């Protein structure tokens, strides 16, 4: 939802002079590729064999707990996986929550990459979770084999991390979302050809500060920016516009999207991926339920495209998670996943892989809003983070502690834990958020980071039967 993905939602979007041809198909190969893709093709068979051997060593046959993870660049890690002591302290504090004793990392793409001028570096203590951001199908050549360690990142360099045996579904198709950057919360759709022709198509800029969409809420989001989720874009071959948020109201369109997903799943299965998630929904757990019901008609595992994890995102608002209804909505979403797990016992739980606080006054049912319009605008706060207030006596650390209380207590009626993965949005004012970083500027773990270590350590103790 609120993200800074380099993955765009249209094929070759940057080359398009107008909105014509923009669709929700996925990520163009150049964005997801290597600086030198020859290396991938030459070593593909070897990588696949190595990945299968590593998978056999990773207990992926039953019901793993993916545990705590991160999204957003981490300080203190070099390309070859050397880690500063403070960053390692955070990693050690969160990785024990996972069945694999590794922290997870994802970035809306298929491998660690460079975003802006920041390169994503991981160590051997990480599992990288790839995502098919658009409706697909996924490009086979860019999907690294599951279980492969020391794979090539998107810059064509080796990373010591390991590819997780799970493929994440498309990003936030249940809402239309917004254009990232200066028009976030203002632009809710791509310009029509008519708007382009009459010169009424404001350009969205990732690094811009001012601007407005046209009177219809449209903008050029394909040249210098990108959308927060795939629901922003039209689906070629389906009637109407921005069809994904209402996908299951159009049977033919839903079948077309599902066919592309199953193609992606077939490719992933052939490369050793054994688990899939639903689309990563922004607000609507019922959207994930309907996707499961459609995808799992033939079988109940990844071989036919059946997701066994519900993927969703969660944000509270304006440093007031109680007044904005944030905690209530979080519990409702946990309850929604619980109901799915009880109706469909093959579903293993939830992966909540974007969690944070949005810098605006709204509520969790309306996840797109204009930043700095609430009671606690980030622009007025030191370090642009949430201040300590009545609801957050320890700032965002209070929010983190409360979320862990809720999710660690969440179980089905037959005793299964509902949450199997949780990733904090470790970013600084990206996509309308506050400063959510877990580190101070000097690279030391901050109070929020300590809260994350604390919560993940509690989770580890539950996994070890010590709580």
C-alpha positions in Angstrom: 0.0 0.0 0.0 2.3 2.7 1.2 5.5 1.8 -0.5 8.4 3.0 -2.5 8.7 0.0 -4.9 10.8 0.5 -7.9 8.6 -2.1 -9.5 6.1 -0.3 -11.7 2.7 -1.7 -12.6 2.9 -1.3 -16.4 5.1 -3.0 -18.9 7.8 -0.6 -20.2 6.0 2.3 -18.5 8.9 4.7 -18.6 8.9 4.5 -22.4 5.2 5.4 -22.8 4.5 9.0 -23.9 0.8 8.7 -22.8 -1.4 6.5 -20.7 -2.2 4.4 -23.6 -1.2 0.8 -23.0 -0.7 1.1 -19.3 -2.1 -1.9 -17.5 -1.7 -4.0 -14.4 0.3 -6.8 -16.0 3.4 -6.5 -13.8 7.0 -5.4 -13.8 9.0 -4.8 -16.9 12.1 -7.0 -17.2 14.5 -4.1 -17.2 13.4 -3.1 -13.7 13.7 -6.6 -12.4 16.7 -7.7 -14.3 20.4 -7.9 -13.8 23.0 -5.5 -14.9 24.4 -8.5 -16.7 21.7 -11.1 -17.2 24.0 -13.5 -19.0 25.3 -14.8 -15.7 21.8 -15.9 -14.7 21.2 -17.9 -17.9 24.6 -19.6 -17.8 24.1 -20.7 -14.2 20.4 -21.4 -14.1 20.5 -25.2 -14.0 23.2 -25.2 -11.3 21.3 -22.7 -9.2 18.1 -24.8 -9.4 19.9 -27.9 -8.3 21.6 -26.1 -5.4 18.3 -24.6 -4.5 16.6 -28.0 -4.3 19.4 -29.3 -2.1 19.0 -26.4 0.2 15.2 -26.8 0.3 15.7 -30.4 1.4 17.7 -29.0 4.3 15.0 -26.4 5.2 11.9 -28.0 6.8 9.3 -26.6 4.4 7.1 -29.7 4.3 4.6 -28.8 7.0 3.8 -25.4 8.5 6.7 -23.0 9.0 6.6 -19.8 10.9 8.2 -17.1 8.8 8.5 -14.8 11.8 9.7 -11.3 11.9 10.9 -9.5 8.8 11.7 -6.1 7.3 10.9 -4.0 4.3 13.2 -1.0 3.7 16.9 -0.6 3.4 19.0 -1.6 6.3 22.2 0.3 7.5 25.4 -1.5 8.4 25.4 -4.3 5.8 27.9 -4.6 3.0 27.3 -6.2 -0.4 29.2 -9.3 0.7 27.1 -9.6 3.9 29.4 -8.1 6.5 27.3 -6.6 9.3 28.0 -4.0 12.0 27.5 -5.1 15.5 24.5 -2.9 16.1 22.6 -4.1 13.0 23.6 -7.7 13.8 22.1 -7.1 17.3 18.7 -6.3 15.7 18.9 -9.2 13.3 19.8 -11.6 16.1 16.9 -10.2 18.1 14.3 -10.9 15.4 15.4 -14.0 13.5 14.7 -16.4 16.3 11.0 -15.9 15.7 11.3 -17.9 12.4 11.4 -21.6 11.9 14.4 -21.0 9.7 16.2 -18.9 12.3 16.4 -16.2 9.6 14.8 -12.8 9.3 12.7 -12.2 6.2 13.0 -9.4 3.8 10.9 -8.3 0.8 10.8 -5.2 -1.5 7.8 -5.6 -3.9 10.2 -7.2 -6.4 12.0 -10.4 -7.2 15.4 -9.7 -5.7 17.3 -7.1 -3.7 17.7 -4.1 -5.8 18.7 -0.4 -5.9 16.0 2.1 -5.2 17.0 5.7 -5.9 20.6 5.7 -4.8 20.2 3.1 -2.1 21.4 -0.4 -2.6 19.7 -3.2 -0.6 22.3 -5.4 1.1 21.4 -8.6 3.0 23.5 -11.1 5.0 23.3 -14.8 5.4 20.8 -14.3 8.2 18.0 -13.3 5.7 15.4 -15.1 3.7 14.3 -13.0 0.7 10.6 -13.3 -0.2 10.0 -12.4 -3.9 6.7 -10.9 -5.0 4.8 -10.8 -8.3 3.7 -7.2 -8.0 1.3 -7.1 -10.9 -1.2 -9.6 -12.2 1.5 -11.4 -14.2 2.4 -13.8 -15.4 5.8 -13.7 -13.8 8.8 -13.6 -16.1 10.5 -16.9 -15.6 14.0 -15.7 -16.2 13.9 -13.2 -13.3 12.6 -15.6 -10.7 15.6 -17.1 -8.8 15.2 -20.7 -7.6 13.8 -21.2 -4.2 16.3 -22.1 -1.5 19.2 -20.7 -3.5 21.8 -18.9 -1.3 24.4 -16.4 -2.7 22.1 -15.7 -5.7 22.5 -12.7 -8.0 20.6 -9.6 -6.9 19.1 -7.2 -9.4 22.4 -5.4 -9.8 24.1 -8.7 -11.0 26.0 -9.1 -7.8 25.9 -12.0 -5.3 24.0 -11.6 -2.0 24.6 -14.1 0.9 20.8 -14.2 1.6 18.7 -17.2 0.7 15.6 -17.2 -1.6 12.6 -18.1 0.5 10.4 -21.0 -0.8 7.4 -18.7 -0.9 6.0 -16.4 -3.6 4.0 -13.3 -2.6 0.9 -12.3 -4.5 0.1 -9.1 -6.3 0.2 -5.8 -4.4 -3.0 -4.2 -3.1 -5.4 -5.0 -5.9 -8.4 -4.4 -3.5 -8.0 -0.6 -3.6 -7.3 1.9 -6.3 -4.4 3.4 -4.3 -2.6 6.5 -5.4 0.3 7.9 -7.3 3.5 8.0 -5.2 5.4 11.2 -4.5 4.0 14.8 -4.7 0.5 13.7 -5.8 0.0 11.0 -3.1 -3.5 11.1 -1.8 -4.5 13.4 -4.7 -4.1 11.3 -7.8 -6.3 8.2 -7.8 -6.2 7.1 -11.4 -4.1 7.4 -14.6 -5.0 10.0 -17.1 -7.4 9.1 -19.9 -6.2 9.6 -23.5 -8.6 12.5 -23.7 -7.0 14.2 -20.7 -3.6 13.7 -22.3 -4.7 15.0 -25.6 -6.0 18.3 -24.1 -2.9 18.7 -22.0 -4.7 18.1 -18.7 -2.5 15.4 -17.3 -0.3 16.7 -14.3 2.9 14.7 -13.9 3.6 12.9 -10.7 7.1 13.3 -9.3 8.6 10.9 -6.7 10.7 13.7 -5.1 8.3 16.6 -5.7 6.6 18.5 -2.8 3.8 20.4 -4.4 1.2 19.7 -7.1 -2.4 18.6 -7.8 -4.1 16.0 -9.9 -6.6 17.2 -12.5 -10.2 17.8 -11.6 -11.0 14.1 -12.1 -8.2 13.0 -9.8 -6.0 11.9 -12.7 -2.3 12.2 -13.3 0.7 10.9 -15.3 2.0 8.3 -13.0 4.0 6.3 -15.5 7.0 8.6 -16.4 8.5 9.9 -13.1 6.5 8.0 -10.4 4.6 4.8 -9.8 1.4 3.7 -8.2 1.1 2.4 -4.6 -0.6 -0.8 -5.8 -1.7 -2.7 -8.8 -5.4 -1.7 -8.3 -4.5 1.7 -9.7 -4.1 0.3 -13.2 -6.6 -1.0 -15.7 -6.6 -4.7 -16.7 -6.3 -5.3 -20.4 -9.1 -7.4 -21.8 -11.5 -6.6 -19.0 -14.4 -4.2 -19.4 -14.4 -0.9 -17.5 -11.5 0.8 -15.7 -9.6 0.0 -12.5 -11.3 -3.4 -12.4 -9.1 -5.1 -9.8 -10.8 -3.6 -6.7 -14.1 -5.1 -8.0 -12.6 -8.1 -9.6 -15.0 -10.7 -8.3 -18.0 -8.9 -9.6 -16.9 -9.7 -13.1 -16.5 -13.4 -13.6 -14.8 -13.3 -17.0 -12.2 -10.8 -15.7 -11.6 -12.8 -12.6 -11.0 -15.9 -14.6 -8.5 -14.0 -16.8 -6.6 -12.7 -13.9 -6.6 -16.1 -12.2 -5.2 -17.8 -15.3 -2.3 -15.4 -15.2 -1.7 -16.2 -11.5 -1.8 -19.9 -12.2 0.9 -19.4 -14.9 3.0 -17.6 -12.3 2.4 -20.4 -9.8 3.4 -23.1 -12.4 6.7 -21.3 -13.0 7.3 -20.8 -9.3 6.5 -24.5 -8.6 9.0 -25.6 -11.2 11.7 -23.5 -9.4 11.1 -25.1 -6.0 8.5 -22.7 -4.5 6.2 -24.6 -2.2 4.1 -21.8 -0.7 2.0 -18.9 -2.2 0.2 -16.0 -0.6 -3.0 -14.4 -1.6 -2.8 -10.9 -3.1 -1.4 -8.6 -0.4 -4.6 -6.8 0.4 -4.7 -3.3 1.8 -8.1 -3.4 3.6 -10.3 -6.3 2.4 -9.7 -9.7 3.9 -12.8 -11.0 2.1 -11.0 -10.2 -1.2 -8.3 -12.7 -0.1 -11.1 -15.3 0.8 -12.6 -15.0 -2.6 -9.2 -15.4 -4.2 -8.6 -18.6 -2.2 -12.0 -20.0 -3.2 -11.3 -19.4 -6.8 -7.6 -20.4 -6.9 -8.0 -23.6 -4.8 -10.7 -25.4 -6.8 -8.3 -27.9 -8.3 -6.0 -28.6 -5.3 -4.9 -27.1 -2.0 -1.2 -26.3 -2.6 1.1 -24.3 -4.7 1.2 -26.8 -7.6 -2.1 -25.5 -8.9 -1.8 -21.9 -7.7 -3.5 -22.3 -4.4 -2.3 -19.8 -1.7 -2.1 -21.1 1.8 -1.3 -17.8 3.4 -3.5 -14.7 3.6 -1.3 -11.6 2.9 -2.4 -8.3 4.2 -1.0 -4.8 5.2 -1.9 -2.7 8.2 -1.5 0.9 9.1 -2.9 3.1 11.8 -3.2 6.8 11.5 -2.1 10.1 13.0 -0.2 8.6 16.0 -3.7 7.8 17.4 -4.3 4.0 16.9 -7.2 4.0 19.3 -9.1 7.1 18.2 -8.6 6.2 14.6 -9.9 2.7 15.2 -6.6 1.2 14.3 -6.4 -1.5 17.0 -10.1 -2.5 16.3 -9.4 -2.9 12.6 -6.3 -4.9 13.2 -8.3 -7.3 15.4 -11.1 -7.5 12.8 -8.5 -8.5 10.2 -7.0 -11.1 12.5 -10.6 -12.4 13.0 -11.2 -12.5 9.3 -8.1 -14.6 8.7 -9.2 -16.9 11.6 -12.5 -17.5 9.9 -10.8 -18.4 6.6 -8.5 -20.8 8.4 -11.4 -22.5 10.1 -13.5 -22.7 6.9 -10.5 -23.9 4.9 -8.1 -25.8 7.2 -5.4 -26.0 4.5 -4.8 -22.2 5.0 -1.9 -21.9 7.4 -2.3 -18.3 8.6 -1.5 -14.6 7.9 1.6 -12.9 6.6 1.3 -9.2 7.5 4.2 -7.7 5.6 3.6 -4.0 5.7 2.9 -2.6 9.2 3.3 1.0 10.3 1.7 4.4 11.0 0.4 6.9 8.4 1.0 10.6 8.6 -2.5 11.7 8.1 -6.0 11.9 9.6 -8.2 9.1 8.3 -9.1 5.6 9.3 -8.0 2.1 8.3 -10.9 1.6 5.9 -9.6 4.7 3.9 -5.9 4.0 3.6 -5.1 6.7 1.1 -4.9 10.3 2.4 -2.9 13.5 2.0 0.1 13.6 4.4 0.5 16.1 7.3 -3.2 16.8 7.6 -3.7 15.3 11.1 -3.2 16.3 14.7 0.4 15.2 14.7 1.9 16.1 11.3 5.3 14.6 10.8 6.5 17.9 9.4 6.1 19.5 12.8 7.7 16.7 14.8 11.4 16.1 15.7 12.8 13.4 13.4 9.3 13.3 11.7 8.3 10.5 14.0 5.2 10.0 16.2 5.5 12.0 19.5 4.8 10.5 22.8 1.1 11.2 23.6 -1.8 9.9 25.6 -2.2 6.9 23.3 1.5 6.4 22.7 3.3 7.1 26.0 6.5 5.6 24.5 5.9 6.8 21.0 5.7 4.2 18.3 7.2 1.6 20.7 3.9 1.5 22.4 2.2 0.8 19.1 4.6 -2.0 18.4 4.1 -3.6 21.8 0.4 -3.5 21.5 0.4 -5.1 18.0 2.5 -8.0 19.3 0.2 -8.5 22.2 -2.7 -8.8 19.8 -1.2 -11.0 17.2 0.6 -13.4 19.5 -2.7 -14.0 21.3 -4.6 -14.7 18.1 -5.5 -18.3 17.6 -8.1 -20.4 15.8 -10.6 -22.3 17.9 -8.5 -25.5 17.4 -5.4 -23.7 18.8 -3.5 -22.8 15.6 -1.6 -19.4 15.7 -3.0 -17.1 13.1 0.0 -14.9 12.3 2.9 -16.6 10.6 4.8 -13.6 9.3 5.1 -9.9 10.3 7.2 -7.2 8.6 7.7 -3.7 9.9 7.8 -0.9 7.4 11.3 0.3 8.1 11.1 3.5 6.0 11.4 7.3 6.5 8.2 9.0 5.4 7.7 6.8 2.3 4.2 6.5 0.9 2.6 8.9 3.4 4.1 7.4 6.6 6.0 8.9 9.5 9.6 8.1 10.1 9.3 4.4 10.9 13.0 3.5 10.9 14.3 1.2 13.5 17.7 2.8 13.6 19.1 6.2 14.6 21.1 8.2 12.1 24.3 6.9 13.7 23.3 3.3 13.0 22.3 2.4 16.6 19.0 0.7 17.3 16.5 3.2 18.4 13.6 2.9 20.9 11.3 1.5 18.2 13.9 -1.0 17.1 14.3 -2.2 20.7 10.5 -2.7 20.8 10.7 -4.8 17.6 13.5 -6.9 19.2 11.3 -7.3 22.3 8.2 -8.4 20.4 10.1 -10.8 18.1 11.9 -12.3 21.1 8.5 -13.0 22.7 7.4 -14.7 19.5 10.6 -16.8 19.5 9.9 -18.0 23.1 6.4 -19.1 22.0 7.9 -21.1 19.2 10.2 -22.7 21.6 7.4 -23.5 24.1 8.8 -21.1 26.7 5.7 -18.9 26.9 
